[in-house]
Amino acid sequence: MHTTDFDYTLPPELIAQSPAPTRDSSRLLVLHRTKLPIEHRQFRDLLNYLRAGDVLVFNNSRVLRARLRGCKPTTGGQIELLLAEEVVTNEWWTMLRPGKRVRAGTEVQLLTNAGNASLVRAVVLAKNDEGHCRVNFKGTANIMDELDALGEIPLPPYIERSAGTDDNTRYQTVFAQPTGSVAAPTAGLHFTPELLDVLRARGVHIRFVTLHVGLGTFAPVKAKNLTDHVMHEERFELPSDTADAINAAKLEGRRVIAVGTTTMRVLESVVQPSAFNFQLSAFRGRTRIFIHPPYHFRVVDALLTNFHLPQSTLLMLVSAFAGPGELHGRELVLAAYAEAVRKRYRFFSYGDAMLIL
């Protein structure tokens, strides 16, 4: 299949620039893979589609306050740094803007959120072929301890405003725990503590995985053919209690529902290939799994997700799930997206949700 097979037209005004008034007041498009029509609901109606015994799996990664601002002490030129991945304490791969003229040895004085000079400096050590800079932070024992004072939430590039105070909470899930993502696992943003309590009371099993979302989630697919695309790598963890809950559900014929494409990537990365003995075990590692049509899913029975960018790997994953093992899922999803555009759904990170059953 070609990358352009996953294109669609989206009016710019449908790109959500801010969250819904409350987390669970978003809209919900329900797509049934084996029957029509598409259903248009409110997110709170999700309760009508879940049943006792379902295992609902979330990604609990917390978003870093990864966007830092600074200046060159020699020239006063403004520099923005975006933390991408920690190498060791105080040494990170970052994106610098502007970064074309940045060379090894360049020093950046970091500024506080109030715009004042801090004691922390970033020194560029190297630059890779992708233009990312490896930097060492000086003036602090650990840059992670300084992010509340120096960093801000890194909103996606299609949100055309600076991060505000509300984004510190609304661009995090209510169950976020280990810090490490540069983008939120957005399908989980719709859930409130109250809604989770109702689900538990109704017998839905709530479990978590961790996948730290990297900058690659926003990287365009440059290859013409999907088979030529090199997927970005991300760190993940599947804990034992989640593995045990999924194993029991599959053995007993109960559903496993992934909340978000990042959760889906974890679960499909760790499944054993044997067709005769389904068994997940606790695992920590890295994944480059690229799910696109046709793909045979082993773990997940239903998917809750947001609406994704044209020609993105996330849209390709959703299309694969809509038609497991076949190619027609792309047509089904693009038709649903066209319907969402007609109905004026809100798209992308702060947008509405889609449930595929």
C-alpha positions, 0 to 999 in steps of 0.5 A: 500500500502507498502512503497517499492511500491514507490521505483525507481532506480536513478543514483547518477549523476542525483541528481542536485548539483547546480541550472540551469544557470537561474531559468526558464532554467530547463526542464519540463516533462508534464504528462497528466493523461488521455492521452499519450505521455509524453511531454518533454519541457523547463520550459518556455513552461509552458506558453503554458499550462496555460490559462486566469482564471487559479489560480496559487497558490504558497508557499511563505515561506522563508528559514531560514539561519538555519545551525549554527556552533559552538564549546564546550568552554570546549573541543573545539569540533566542533558542528553543529546546525540546527534550526527546530522550534521556541518554544518561542523567543530564544528557539528552537528545533534543530538538533545537529551534533554530538549529541549522547553525548549531554546532558542537560546543554551542552553549544555551543559557536556559530561562525560567518560565518567568523569562529570567536567566537561570543557573542551568546551561545546555551545551551541545555535544553532537548532532545526528543526521536527523538534526537532533542535538545531544546536549549536556545540562550543567548547573543542576544535578538533574535537569528533570528536577528543574522542569517545573521551573524551566519547562512547559508542556510541549503541545503538538505543532498543529495547536497554534498557541503557546501552552497555558496553565490549563494544559498542565492538567488537561494535556495529562491523563488523570492516571498519569504516573511515570514521566517520559512522554513528549506527547500525551496518550490522547485517547485517555484524556477523555476519562475522569476519576468519576467515570473510571469509578463507575466502570470499576463498579460495573465490573470493568477491569482497569489496567495499565501499560506504559509507553513513553511517546516520542517525537516520532509520533509526529514525524511524517511518513516519507516513504512512498510504499509502507513497506519502506517506512522505518518506524520510530522506537519507543520505550514501554513496559507491560506490568505483570498484573496487566499481563495476568488480567489479559491472559485470564480474559482471553482464556475466558472469552472476555474482551480486551479493549485498548485505550489508544494506539500507544496501548495497542502497540504495546500489547501487539509487541509482546504477544507470543506468536504461537497460535495454540498458547496465548500467554503474555508475561511482564516485559520491559523493552523498546518497540518499533512495531509498525501496524498497517493493513493487512495485520492480524491482531492477537490481543485487542478486541476493541479500540478507543482512539482519537482522530489522527493526521492524514498519512500518519502511522496512527491512521494506518494502525486504525485502518488495520484494526478496522479490517483485521487481516485485510485491506478494506479497513482503510476504506471503512475508516476514511468513510468514517472520517468523512462522516466525522468531517460532515458532522463537524467533529473536533480532530487530533489531540484535544479532539473527539473520540472514536470507538471501533468495535 
